[in-house]
Structures are given as C-alpha cells and as structure tokens.
Amino acid sequence: MEIGTGIFLGCTVLAISFLFIKTRGVWNWKKIALWALTAPIVLAILILGFVTSVDAWHGRAKVITEFKGISLNEKFSDVLFNEGDFEQINDKDQTSGESDEKEYKNKIGSLRVTVLKGKVINLTYFCNEKIYDNSSVNGISCGDSGQEITDKFSSKMLVRCLKRGSENDKYVDSIRVFDTPTYGVRYVLIQNRVKGFFIAPEEKISFSKKWIECE
C-alpha cells in the first residue's frame, strides 16, 4: 500500500470514529450500518436485472427482412452497387420454380438472392463449413441443433421434410427445415445441424411444394 493511500484510509477511519462518538446518542447507527451494507447489494441486483432485461430485449425473436446487408424488396441494382457482382444461376439450377423469377449468387456462392421484377423477394445463405461461421438469425447460429431451435420457438415452428422426387432427393433422409413463418425464417438442417437460412415473407415460408410434413 502506498503512503498516500494509507494516510487517506487512516483519515477516513478517524473521521468516521469521530462522527460516531459525537452522534451516537442522536443518530441510529444500527440503521445507518444496515443501510450501508444493504444498499450496494440492492444496487447490484437492480443493475443485474436491468442488464438481463436489455439482453432479453435484444435477443428476442423478430421479423427478419434483412440479412448480410441485403433487404427484401430492395432493388437488385442497389444490391449490385453495394455488394458487388452476382452471377445468375443456370436455369437447370433454378429452385424457385417460377419462370419470371431469377436467382443469383455471390462470388463465393454462400449467398443467393431471388429477384422478381427487379426486386429481391427472398434470400438464401449457406453456412461456410471450411471456416468457423458464426452467422445467425434470431439467435440461431450455423451449427446449432434442431433442439435449440425448438427450445427457442416452440409452438411458432414447423418441422418439414424434403418431398421425395425433388432435385435434392439424395438428401431426403438427412435434411429437414425448421420453419418459423411468423418471423420469415426457414432454418435448413442437415444431420441435425443448421447449414443455412432462407429469408422470405411469411406466406412464402408457410406454403411450400418442396417441403412437406415429415412422415
């Protein structure tokens, strides 16, 4: 302990002792001591409660309309300007099933956008398995399990399986989607781990020809 600190603490103790001697017949020192002990505890509890509430507020599920800097209904020309080049996917690789819709992917292929009349109508993101990918949507991250999604969304979630005979039939038994239409998000799981996200309006998530109720 430094000399200055020792002098300060000594003076503080002397001051409190002097004050106690002069006021012990006037002040209720038991209440003062109790207050001095409990006040920091109460303050700490209040701060902890506030921090917990803020974390819960920020972590709450919400409707998702934007991901990786791209928003639904955004002009595709603005996407190209802000994010760089996207290349159109060949017709045979198209998954939308709608002739007027066009699908594009970024250079590394992790992000796809479907465009209709010059505007983005949905987004698809594939988790990067070569590096640690902490991308998340509504608190669910790449690599999370189906149980974690169930624990978070419970009754607001639908589990669906890939319809047999679709273009990805070889994955039919190992892939499922956990849909949360209320929030506009579909979580794609392979072998019970999140491998991608699909962001779209509620009606697009709710009704699907490709995904059906699991048998």
Secondary structure, DSSP 8 states (H G I E B T S, - for coil): --HHHHHHHHHHHHHHHHHHHHHTTTS-HHHHHHHHHHHHHHHHHHHHHHHHHHHHHHTS-----EETTEETT-BHHHHHHHH--EEE--GGG--S--TT-EEEEETTSSEEEEEETTEEEEEEEE--SSS----EETTEETT--HHHHHHHHGGG-EEEEE-TTSTTGGGTTTEEEEEEGGGTEEEEEETTEEEEEEE--HHHHH--SSEEE--
